[in-house]
Amino acid sequence: MQKWEYKVHVVDNDGDGADTFSIDVLNEFGDEGWELLHVNKLQDAANIGSDASLGGTRTKRVALWFKRPKQTAS
């Protein structure tokens, strides 16, 4: 039976504590065999400045869940 390992990577759209979104990071994960499984919204933030006219909130922080086949010991 196939076994899996999992990884969670938190992305912060404001860059104030977690990694900002990067295609390069996603490509590195893919090169390492990680497959994106799910995205969870963790935190919203109020629109401010030029975005204030949009009203409401925007997604500030998300968790990206990845999986890959578990490596067997040789």
N, C-alpha and C positions, 0 to 999 in steps of 0.2 A: 504494500500500500504506500502511495506517495505521501511523504511528510513535508510540511511547509514551515518556513520561518517567516516572521513578520517584522516590519519596520514602520515606525511612525515618524514623519518629518513635519514639523510645524513651520508654517509660512506666515509671515506678518507683512501686510501690505504697506505698513508705515516704517518698517525696519527699526522698531524701537524695542528690540528684545529677542526676536526670533529672526531666522533667515528671511530675506526678501525672496520673492518668486524669481526663479532662474531656470531658463530652458537648459542651460549648461549643466546644472545640478541634476535635472531630470534625465538628461542624456547620460550622465555619469552613472546614475542609478540603473538605467536601462543596460548600460554596458556591463554592470555588475550582476545582471540577471534579475533585477527587481522589476516587478510589474505593478503598475498603479491599480489598486483594488477599489478604493473608495476615498471620497473627500468629505470631511465633516467641517461645517462652519462652527467655529469656536467663539468668535466675538464679533459684534457689530460696533460701528462707531458712527457718530452723527456726522452728516455732511457739513463741512465748514468751508469758509473762503469762497472760491469760485464755484465750488460744488454745492454751496448752501441753497442756491436757487432750485436744486433738484429736490430738496426737502428730504425728510426721512433719514434712513441710515444706509450704510454701505458695509460690505463684508470687510472686516479688518484682519482677522486671523483665521486660518484654516489648518486642519490636520490632514496630511496626505498619508494614506495607509497603503503600504506596499507588501507584496508577498513574493517569494521565490522558492523553488524546490530546495529542501534542506540537503546540504552536502553530507554525504556519507563518509565516514572515516575509512581511509584506505589501509 
